[in-house]
């Protein structure tokens, strides 16, 4: 039996799937520590990745020599410079081809059960990605909260605070969000945001404020509604950019990330924009485990490409 592995590497934990590389039967699913080098650091991320693979093989009483292919898909691994360090460590350890890529590419493959199509992720951050049958990738966004992440949860939370403070000074649309935002950040007054954002900034805490914005928008809060509309337009723009750069005959789009995995005003507005601007688009909503299985499909693709050389 030839074994393959796929890993969905997250900032807080990772998921490994071991599978039969000939039948595609899933043999084992196992969770481990974070393998995103931007959150855990390169050495710790590598240690967690190696440990997870070893634990999976030991559980099935298999040796490393049985591995035929693999793929690590993690946020922050979308660029060649980010992939090179991990790829070099895999090459020094395992005798099989191992693909290193972004989690968006794996989510696309796993959700669509296809290696070509489009994906949009809107969670803590945001990005869109397209892949054609030849393996060419085009992406938009994914620059992090300091340079982009428009339409994401961190963007919504950050913009809500900025604009609620402006509203307090009668420089923006009316809103009732400020007390709820103060409570979320544990502040006694609006002035507390200055110290928090400049001295104690925590992106995950900012992103966790996004549900407050969505709830306020659903209650027709003027500022919150405007923010959600702008977020939907920004996310639509990411996909539109990718589709213009990489036009595919079939407009299949995987939607993933916490903001898009359930029905809410943001997702409804986004779908309305697609209905008007790209009515041929067909959607697949990412489920838990899709990215890990997508990594398995990408591992098989790497094996087939090596065999073709």
Secondary structure as GFF3:
##gff-version 3
##sequence-region A 1 309
A	DSSP	beta_strand	3	9	.	.	.	ID=ss1
A	DSSP	beta_strand	14	20	.	.	.	ID=ss2
A	DSSP	beta_strand	26	32	.	.	.	ID=ss3
A	DSSP	alpha_helix	37	40	.	.	.	ID=ss4
A	DSSP	alpha_helix	42	59	.	.	.	ID=ss5
A	DSSP	three_ten_helix	64	66	.	.	.	ID=ss6
A	DSSP	beta_strand	67	74	.	.	.	ID=ss7
A	DSSP	alpha_helix	80	93	.	.	.	ID=ss8
A	DSSP	beta_strand	97	101	.	.	.	ID=ss9
A	DSSP	alpha_helix	103	112	.	.	.	ID=ss10
A	DSSP	beta_strand	117	122	.	.	.	ID=ss11
A	DSSP	beta_strand	126	131	.	.	.	ID=ss12
A	DSSP	beta_strand	137	141	.	.	.	ID=ss13
A	DSSP	alpha_helix	153	168	.	.	.	ID=ss14
A	DSSP	alpha_helix	178	185	.	.	.	ID=ss15
A	DSSP	alpha_helix	192	199	.	.	.	ID=ss16
A	DSSP	alpha_helix	203	207	.	.	.	ID=ss17
A	DSSP	alpha_helix	210	218	.	.	.	ID=ss18
A	DSSP	alpha_helix	222	245	.	.	.	ID=ss19
A	DSSP	beta_strand	252	256	.	.	.	ID=ss20
A	DSSP	alpha_helix	265	277	.	.	.	ID=ss21
A	DSSP	beta_strand	282	285	.	.	.	ID=ss22
A	DSSP	alpha_helix	290	308	.	.	.	ID=ss23
###
